[in-house]
Structure formats: C-alpha cells, structure tokens
Amino acid sequence: MAADKGETLPALDPDTRFLGGDLPIDSLDLATLLVVLEQRTGQDPFRAGFVQFNTVGELAALYRSALHCPALHCPDVSAGSS
C-alpha cells in the first residue's frame, strides 16, 4: 500500500504505531490492510467484535490468538489489555 502511494515504509517493530506514528498510512489504508490480512491468513480476530489495537505488536498478538483459538467460543482476547 505504501509503495502504491509512492511512500517508503520505515523499519517495523512491535512498538510501531499504525496511525499517528511513522507509518505513511491513514485509517482507510489500515482498514484495507485488515481485509488483506484476513484474505491471506483466513483468520479474522475481529469476528466476535472489534478489539482495540494501536501497534504492529498488538495486531500480531490478535492474529496469534485467532490462530490458536479460531472458534467464536474462545476467551476474550482483549482481557487484561488497556
């Protein structure tokens, strides 16, 4: 997406913020990223409802949880997070 916009992505790490940080993306780009991730991984960590995330690491944790517990009857992945 960044390349399509003529932008270069900075190095990513778990603390990289999606919006309001160093990434050259906006909220529409982020929504598109989530759709692409669902298509490519077959996982939807938001199936039971939206879970707040701000960083690359937080989104990765949501996908890890979805991979380990893909059913709707899994424990709340947002429990204990702020």
MMTF fields as JSON, N, C-alpha, C and O atoms, coordinates in Angstrom:
{
  "mmtfVersion": "1.0.0",
  "mmtfProducer": "UNKNOWN",
  "numBonds": 327,
  "numAtoms": 328,
  "numGroups": 82,
  "numChains": 1,
  "numModels": 1,
  "chainsPerModel": [1],
  "groupsPerChain": [82],
  "chainIdList": ["A"],
  "bondAtomList": [4, 2, 8, 6, 12, 10, 16, 14, 20, 18, 24, 22, 28, 26, 32, 30, 36, 34, 40, 38, 44, 42, 48, 46, 52, 50, 56, 54, 60, 58, 64, 62, 68, 66, 72, 70, 76, 74, 80, 78, 84, 82, 88, 86, 92, 90, 96, 94, 100, 98, 104, 102, 108, 106, 112, 110, 116, 114, 120, 118, 124, 122, 128, 126, 132, 130, 136, 134, 140, 138, 144, 142, 148, 146, 152, 150, 156, 154, 160, 158, 164, 162, 168, 166, 172, 170, 176, 174, 180, 178, 184, 182, 188, 186, 192, 190, 196, 194, 200, 198, 204, 202, 208, 206, 212, 210, 216, 214, 220, 218, 224, 222, 228, 226, 232, 230, 236, 234, 240, 238, 244, 242, 248, 246, 252, 250, 256, 254, 260, 258, 264, 262, 268, 266, 272, 270, 276, 274, 280, 278, 284, 282, 288, 286, 292, 290, 296, 294, 300, 298, 304, 302, 308, 306, 312, 310, 316, 314, 320, 318, 324, 322],
  "bondOrderList": [1, 1, 1, 1, 1, 1, 1, 1, 1, 1, 1, 1, 1, 1, 1, 1, 1, 1, 1, 1, 1, 1, 1, 1, 1, 1, 1, 1, 1, 1, 1, 1, 1, 1, 1, 1, 1, 1, 1, 1, 1, 1, 1, 1, 1, 1, 1, 1, 1, 1, 1, 1, 1, 1, 1, 1, 1, 1, 1, 1, 1, 1, 1, 1, 1, 1, 1, 1, 1, 1, 1, 1, 1, 1, 1, 1, 1, 1, 1, 1, 1],
  "groupList": [{"groupName": "MET", "atomNameList": ["N", "CA", "C", "O"], "elementList": ["N", "C", "C", "O"], "formalChargeList": [0, 0, 0, 0], "bondAtomList": [1, 0, 2, 1, 3, 2], "bondOrderList": [1, 1, 2], "singleLetterCode": "M", "chemCompType": "L-PEPTIDE LINKING"}, {"groupName": "ALA", "atomNameList": ["N", "CA", "C", "O"], "elementList": ["N", "C", "C", "O"], "formalChargeList": [0, 0, 0, 0], "bondAtomList": [1, 0, 2, 1, 3, 2], "bondOrderList": [1, 1, 2], "singleLetterCode": "A", "chemCompType": "L-PEPTIDE LINKING"}, {"groupName": "ASP", "atomNameList": ["N", "CA", "C", "O"], "elementList": ["N", "C", "C", "O"], "formalChargeList": [0, 0, 0, 0], "bondAtomList": [1, 0, 2, 1, 3, 2], "bondOrderList": [1, 1, 2], "singleLetterCode": "D", "chemCompType": "L-PEPTIDE LINKING"}, {"groupName": "LYS", "atomNameList": ["N", "CA", "C", "O"], "elementList": ["N", "C", "C", "O"], "formalChargeList": [0, 0, 0, 0], "bondAtomList": [1, 0, 2, 1, 3, 2], "bondOrderList": [1, 1, 2], "singleLetterCode": "K", "chemCompType": "L-PEPTIDE LINKING"}, {"groupName": "GLY", "atomNameList": ["N", "CA", "C", "O"], "elementList": ["N", "C", "C", "O"], "formalChargeList": [0, 0, 0, 0], "bondAtomList": [1, 0, 2, 1, 3, 2], "bondOrderList": [1, 1, 2], "singleLetterCode": "G", "chemCompType": "PEPTIDE LINKING"}, {"groupName": "GLU", "atomNameList": ["N", "CA", "C", "O"], "elementList": ["N", "C", "C", "O"], "formalChargeList": [0, 0, 0, 0], "bondAtomList": [1, 0, 2, 1, 3, 2], "bondOrderList": [1, 1, 2], "singleLetterCode": "E", "chemCompType": "L-PEPTIDE LINKING"}, {"groupName": "THR", "atomNameList": ["N", "CA", "C", "O"], "elementList": ["N", "C", "C", "O"], "formalChargeList": [0, 0, 0, 0], "bondAtomList": [1, 0, 2, 1, 3, 2], "bondOrderList": [1, 1, 2], "singleLetterCode": "T", "chemCompType": "L-PEPTIDE LINKING"}, {"groupName": "LEU", "atomNameList": ["N", "CA", "C", "O"], "elementList": ["N", "C", "C", "O"], "formalChargeList": [0, 0, 0, 0], "bondAtomList": [1, 0, 2, 1, 3, 2], "bondOrderList": [1, 1, 2], "singleLetterCode": "L", "chemCompType": "L-PEPTIDE LINKING"}, {"groupName": "PRO", "atomNameList": ["N", "CA", "C", "O"], "elementList": ["N", "C", "C", "O"], "formalChargeList": [0, 0, 0, 0], "bondAtomList": [1, 0, 2, 1, 3, 2], "bondOrderList": [1, 1, 2], "singleLetterCode": "P", "chemCompType": "L-PEPTIDE LINKING"}, {"groupName": "ARG", "atomNameList": ["N", "CA", "C", "O"], "elementList": ["N", "C", "C", "O"], "formalChargeList": [0, 0, 0, 0], "bondAtomList": [1, 0, 2, 1, 3, 2], "bondOrderList": [1, 1, 2], "singleLetterCode": "R", "chemCompType": "L-PEPTIDE LINKING"}, {"groupName": "PHE", "atomNameList": ["N", "CA", "C", "O"], "elementList": ["N", "C", "C", "O"], "formalChargeList": [0, 0, 0, 0], "bondAtomList": [1, 0, 2, 1, 3, 2], "bondOrderList": [1, 1, 2], "singleLetterCode": "F", "chemCompType": "L-PEPTIDE LINKING"}, {"groupName": "ILE", "atomNameList": ["N", "CA", "C", "O"], "elementList": ["N", "C", "C", "O"], "formalChargeList": [0, 0, 0, 0], "bondAtomList": [1, 0, 2, 1, 3, 2], "bondOrderList": [1, 1, 2], "singleLetterCode": "I", "chemCompType": "L-PEPTIDE LINKING"}, {"groupName": "SER", "atomNameList": ["N", "CA", "C", "O"], "elementList": ["N", "C", "C", "O"], "formalChargeList": [0, 0, 0, 0], "bondAtomList": [1, 0, 2, 1, 3, 2], "bondOrderList": [1, 1, 2], "singleLetterCode": "S", "chemCompType": "L-PEPTIDE LINKING"}, {"groupName": "VAL", "atomNameList": ["N", "CA", "C", "O"], "elementList": ["N", "C", "C", "O"], "formalChargeList": [0, 0, 0, 0], "bondAtomList": [1, 0, 2, 1, 3, 2], "bondOrderList": [1, 1, 2], "singleLetterCode": "V", "chemCompType": "L-PEPTIDE LINKING"}, {"groupName": "GLN", "atomNameList": ["N", "CA", "C", "O"], "elementList": ["N", "C", "C", "O"], "formalChargeList": [0, 0, 0, 0], "bondAtomList": [1, 0, 2, 1, 3, 2], "bondOrderList": [1, 1, 2], "singleLetterCode": "Q", "chemCompType": "L-PEPTIDE LINKING"}, {"groupName": "ASN", "atomNameList": ["N", "CA", "C", "O"], "elementList": ["N", "C", "C", "O"], "formalChargeList": [0, 0, 0, 0], "bondAtomList": [1, 0, 2, 1, 3, 2], "bondOrderList": [1, 1, 2], "singleLetterCode": "N", "chemCompType": "L-PEPTIDE LINKING"}, {"groupName": "TYR", "atomNameList": ["N", "CA", "C", "O"], "elementList": ["N", "C", "C", "O"], "formalChargeList": [0, 0, 0, 0], "bondAtomList": [1, 0, 2, 1, 3, 2], "bondOrderList": [1, 1, 2], "singleLetterCode": "Y", "chemCompType": "L-PEPTIDE LINKING"}, {"groupName": "HIS", "atomNameList": ["N", "CA", "C", "O"], "elementList": ["N", "C", "C", "O"], "formalChargeList": [0, 0, 0, 0], "bondAtomList": [1, 0, 2, 1, 3, 2], "bondOrderList": [1, 1, 2], "singleLetterCode": "H", "chemCompType": "L-PEPTIDE LINKING"}, {"groupName": "CYS", "atomNameList": ["N", "CA", "C", "O"], "elementList": ["N", "C", "C", "O"], "formalChargeList": [0, 0, 0, 0], "bondAtomList": [1, 0, 2, 1, 3, 2], "bondOrderList": [1, 1, 2], "singleLetterCode": "C", "chemCompType": "L-PEPTIDE LINKING"}],
  "groupTypeList": [0, 1, 1, 2, 3, 4, 5, 6, 7, 8, 1, 7, 2, 8, 2, 6, 9, 10, 7, 4, 4, 2, 7, 8, 11, 2, 12, 7, 2, 7, 1, 6, 7, 7, 13, 13, 7, 5, 14, 9, 6, 4, 14, 2, 8, 10, 9, 1, 4, 10, 13, 14, 10, 15, 6, 13, 4, 5, 7, 1, 1, 7, 16, 9, 12, 1, 7, 17, 18, 8, 1, 7, 17, 18, 8, 2, 13, 12, 1, 4, 12, 12],
  "groupIdList": [1, 2, 3, 4, 5, 6, 7, 8, 9, 10, 11, 12, 13, 14, 15, 16, 17, 18, 19, 20, 21, 22, 23, 24, 25, 26, 27, 28, 29, 30, 31, 32, 33, 34, 35, 36, 37, 38, 39, 40, 41, 42, 43, 44, 45, 46, 47, 48, 49, 50, 51, 52, 53, 54, 55, 56, 57, 58, 59, 60, 61, 62, 63, 64, 65, 66, 67, 68, 69, 70, 71, 72, 73, 74, 75, 76, 77, 78, 79, 80, 81, 82],
  "secStructList": [7, 6, 4, 4, 4, 6, 7, 7, 7, 7, 7, 7, 7, 6, 6, 7, 5, 1, 1, 1, 1, 1, 1, 7, 7, 7, 2, 2, 2, 2, 2, 2, 2, 2, 2, 2, 2, 2, 2, 2, 2, 7, 7, 7, 6, 6, 6, 6, 1, 7, 7, 7, 7, 7, 5, 2, 2, 2, 2, 2, 2, 2, 2, 2, 2, 2, 2, 2, 7, 7, 1, 6, 6, 1, 7, 7, 6, 6, 6, 6, 7, 7],
  "xCoordList": [0.824, 0.0, 0.865, 0.596, 1.903, 2.78, 3.43, 3.524, 3.874, 4.513, 3.526, 3.898, 2.26, 1.239, 1.038, 0.645, 1.312, 1.18, 2.491, 2.564, 3.531, 4.823, 5.592, 6.495, 5.241, 5.878, 6.806, 6.66, 7.75, 8.647, 8.339, 8.249, 8.176, 7.912, 9.189, 10.245, 9.104, 10.252, 10.36, 9.466, 11.441, 11.579, 10.44, 10.095, 9.861, 8.766, 9.277, 10.154, 8.723, 8.985, 7.678, 6.717, 7.609, 6.339, 5.734, 4.52, 6.548, 6.048, 5.665, 5.232, 5.821, 5.46, 3.958, 3.16, 3.584, 2.166, 1.637, 2.317, 0.402, -0.208, -0.618, -0.253, -1.361, -1.877, -1.236, -1.07, -0.883, -0.284, 1.169, 1.744, 1.769, 3.175, 3.983, 3.718, 4.975, 5.875, 5.392, 5.983, 4.32, 3.843, 3.047, 2.197, 3.329, 2.624, 1.273, 1.004, 0.415, -0.903, -1.969, -1.698, -3.19, -4.323, -5.298, -5.015, -6.431, -7.378, -7.94, -8.212, -8.116, -8.587, -7.533, -7.868, -6.274, -5.193, -5.177, -4.985, -5.379, -5.378, -6.542, -6.37, -7.714, -8.868, -8.571, -8.916, -7.941, -7.569, -6.581, -6.695, -5.612, -4.641, -5.339, -4.984, -6.328, -7.043, -7.794, -7.844, -8.372, -9.069, -8.067, -8.331, -6.94, -5.906, -5.377, -5.186, -5.141, -4.663, -5.676, -5.297, -6.955, -7.98, -8.003, -8.118, -7.894, -7.9, -6.69, -6.815, -5.542, -4.313, -4.137, -3.558, -4.632, -4.433, -5.642, -5.518, -6.809, -8.029, -8.498, -9.404, -7.893, -8.227, -8.865, -8.494, -9.832, -10.474, -10.52, -11.469, -9.514, -9.505, -10.6, -10.757, -11.352, -12.411, -13.8, -14.803, -13.861, -15.133, -16.15, -17.331, -15.71, -16.616, -16.813, -17.556, -16.164, -16.265, -14.895, -13.872, -14.886, -13.62, -12.857, -13.433, -11.569, -10.657, -9.67, -9.058, -9.525, -8.628, -7.178, -6.715, -6.473, -5.039, -4.439, -5.101, -3.183, -2.507, -1.187, -0.737, -0.564, 0.784, 0.832, -0.096, 1.924, 2.172, 2.161, 1.598, 2.768, 2.816, 1.44, 1.141, 0.607, -0.753, -1.566, -2.308, -1.435, -2.16, -1.631, -2.413, -0.333, 0.25, -0.275, -0.549, -0.42, -0.946, -2.393, -2.785, -3.182, -4.559, -4.605, -5.429, -3.722, -3.688, -3.153, -3.622, -2.177, -1.699, -2.832, -2.996, -3.609, -4.741, -5.77, -6.313, -6.042, -7.022, -6.535, -7.337, -5.243, -4.696, -4.819, -5.077, -4.638, -4.695, -6.12, -6.389, -7.02, -8.385, -9.349, -9.937, -9.519, -10.309, -11.823, -12.545, -12.325, -13.77, -14.285, -13.522, -15.576, -16.188, -16.269, -16.522, -16.06, -16.203, -14.892, -14.769, -13.946, -12.651, -12.75, -13.668, -11.804, -11.768, -11.581, -11.047, -12.013, -11.886, -10.412, -9.693, -9.944, -8.539, -8.172, -6.988, -9.168, -8.853, -8.756, -8.411, -9.051, -8.999, -7.602, -6.62, -7.518, -6.238, -5.495, -4.436, -6.008, -5.324, -6.003, -7.166, -5.276, -5.843, -6.208, -6.703],
  "yCoordList": [-1.193, 0.0, 1.252, 2.211, 1.227, 2.402, 2.642, 3.782, 1.577, 1.712, 2.278, 3.092, 1.842, 2.364, 3.864, 4.562, 4.351, 5.777, 6.532, 7.742, 5.806, 6.439, 6.688, 7.524, 5.971, 6.128, 4.955, 3.882, 5.168, 4.123, 3.838, 4.754, 2.55, 2.183, 2.24, 1.815, 2.757, 2.679, 1.25, 0.434, 0.954, -0.36, -0.545, 0.374, -1.744, -2.042, -2.832, -3.684, -2.545, -3.347, -3.431, -2.754, -4.234, -4.407, -3.111, -3.038, -2.099, -0.837, 0.189, 1.292, -0.165, 0.759, 1.011, 0.075, 2.282, 2.664, 2.766, 3.262, 2.284, 2.351, 3.769, 4.257, 4.427, 5.759, 6.778, 6.525, 7.919, 8.967, 8.717, 9.4, 7.748, 7.43, 7.671, 8.602, 6.817, 6.988, 6.335, 6.551, 5.535, 4.857, 5.818, 6.562, 5.794, 6.695, 6.121, 5.96, 5.811, 5.268, 6.047, 6.695, 5.961, 6.57, 5.468, 4.289, 5.832, 4.838, 3.962, 2.783, 4.508, 3.693, 2.661, 1.513, 3.057, 2.108, 0.99, -0.178, 1.349, 0.353, -0.619, -1.825, -0.114, -0.99, -1.932, -3.112, -1.421, -2.248, -3.322, -4.471, -2.96, -3.926, -5.062, -6.228, -4.73, -5.764, -6.722, -7.925, -6.194, -7.043, -7.961, -9.153, -7.427, -8.231, -9.312, -10.455, -8.961, -9.956, -11.078, -12.247, -10.738, -11.774, -12.678, -13.897, -12.083, -12.87, -13.795, -14.95, -13.3, -14.092, -15.126, -16.187, -14.827, -15.756, -16.647, -17.703, -16.221, -16.951, -16.753, -17.448, -15.821, -15.549, -14.168, -13.229, -14.067, -12.788, -12.6, -13.046, -11.949, -11.768, -10.823, -10.635, -10.231, -9.294, -9.904, -9.191, -11.202, -11.881, -11.642, -11.431, -11.672, -11.501, -10.026, -9.712, -9.13, -7.697, -7.053, -7.727, -5.766, -5.054, -5.06, -4.896, -5.248, -5.18, -4.054, -4.023, -3.148, -2.004, -2.457, -3.297, -1.901, -2.118, -0.849, -0.116, -0.595, 0.605, 0.305, 1.069, -0.8, -1.077, -2.366, -3.175, -2.531, -3.744, -4.958, -5.995, -4.843, -5.95, -6.328, -7.512, -5.344, -5.633, -6.347, -7.28, -5.922, -6.597, -8.016, -8.942, -8.195, -9.532, -10.443, -11.617, -9.923, -10.718, -11.131, -12.246, -10.256, -10.602, -11.749, -12.654, -11.714, -12.791, -14.079, -15.162, -13.98, -15.189, -15.827, -17.047, -15.034, -15.537, -16.185, -17.241, -15.558, -16.105, -17.434, -18.34, -17.556, -18.814, -19.935, -21.081, -19.618, -20.625, -20.916, -21.961, -20.003, -20.151, -19.556, -18.504, -20.213, -19.626, -19.648, -18.947, -20.418, -20.503, -19.269, -18.554, -19.027, -17.876, -18.062, -17.095, -19.276, -19.555, -19.393, -19.905, -18.722, -18.534, -17.466, -16.646, -17.481, -16.413, -15.054, -14.964, -14.028, -12.656, -12.303, -12.271, -12.032, -11.722, -10.345, -10.032, -9.514, -8.183, -8.155, -7.124, -9.259, -9.281, -8.949, -9.531, -8.032, -7.65, -6.616, -6.159, -6.227, -5.193, -3.863, -3.806, -2.805, -1.485, -0.831, 0.296],
  "zCoordList": [0.0, 0.0, 0.0, -0.723, 0.819, 0.874, -0.482, -0.936, -1.124, -2.437, -3.457, -4.302, -3.374, -4.282, -4.106, -5.041, -2.903, -2.606, -2.838, -2.62, -3.286, -3.51, -2.228, -2.195, -1.175, 0.128, 0.403, -0.183, 1.289, 1.752, 3.211, 4.029, 3.532, 4.924, 5.742, 5.274, 6.947, 7.853, 8.378, 8.156, 9.064, 9.693, 10.691, 11.434, 10.697, 11.615, 12.801, 12.662, 13.971, 15.158, 15.93, 15.566, 16.979, 17.696, 18.237, 18.431, 18.481, 19.033, 17.972, 18.306, 16.691, 15.617, 15.647, 15.607, 15.718, 15.753, 14.329, 13.43, 14.139, 12.81, 12.44, 11.371, 13.296, 12.982, 13.914, 15.107, 13.366, 14.177, 14.501, 15.348, 13.838, 14.064, 12.809, 12.049, 12.601, 11.46, 10.174, 9.116, 10.245, 9.042, 8.163, 8.653, 6.864, 5.943, 5.522, 4.331, 6.516, 6.209, 6.971, 7.982, 6.448, 7.139, 7.535, 7.323, 8.101, 8.594, 7.476, 7.703, 6.286, 5.157, 4.769, 4.474, 4.769, 4.49, 5.531, 5.192, 6.787, 7.854, 7.677, 7.854, 7.332, 7.085, 5.917, 5.97, 4.875, 3.731, 4.15, 3.723, 4.981, 5.482, 6.222, 6.046, 7.048, 7.8, 6.873, 7.129, 5.807, 4.83, 4.134, 3.969, 3.731, 3.066, 4.007, 3.592, 5.266, 6.235, 6.406, 6.477, 6.474, 6.608, 5.379, 5.503, 4.196, 2.959, 2.881, 2.474, 3.261, 3.138, 4.235, 4.0, 5.44, 6.55, 6.811, 7.431, 6.337, 6.626, 8.058, 8.516, 8.76, 10.159, 10.282, 9.578, 11.192, 11.481, 12.993, 13.639, 13.568, 15.015, 15.505, 16.712, 14.593, 14.954, 14.751, 14.798, 14.528, 14.257, 15.378, 15.103, 16.615, 17.753, 18.111, 19.041, 17.391, 17.658, 17.589, 17.709, 17.397, 17.263, 18.572, 19.647, 18.466, 19.607, 19.306, 18.239, 20.24, 20.051, 19.928, 20.699, 18.964, 18.821, 18.244, 17.509, 18.581, 18.085, 17.406, 16.552, 17.778, 17.291, 16.474, 16.499, 15.759, 14.991, 15.918, 15.567, 17.08, 18.021, 18.543, 18.698, 18.812, 19.289, 18.215, 18.522, 16.964, 15.878, 15.689, 15.471, 15.769, 15.651, 16.757, 16.507, 17.966, 19.084, 18.822, 19.166, 18.224, 17.89, 16.888, 17.015, 15.896, 14.907, 15.508, 15.159, 16.407, 17.097, 17.887, 17.849, 18.596, 19.362, 18.446, 18.771, 17.298, 16.352, 15.783, 15.555, 15.555, 15.032, 16.051, 15.684, 17.322, 18.377, 18.823, 19.415, 18.542, 19.028, 17.999, 18.249, 16.845, 15.771, 16.0, 15.29, 16.955, 17.186, 17.909, 18.559, 17.791, 18.46, 19.972, 20.69, 20.473, 21.899, 22.656, 23.769, 22.11, 22.753, 23.833, 23.824, 24.76, 25.766, 25.097, 23.992, 25.761, 25.253, 25.123, 26.121, 23.875, 23.642, 24.169, 24.296, 24.481, 24.98, 26.501, 27.078, 27.148, 28.608, 29.088, 28.626, 29.999, 30.554, 29.751, 30.181, 28.595, 27.811, 28.043, 28.441, 27.792, 28.006, 26.705, 26.698]
}
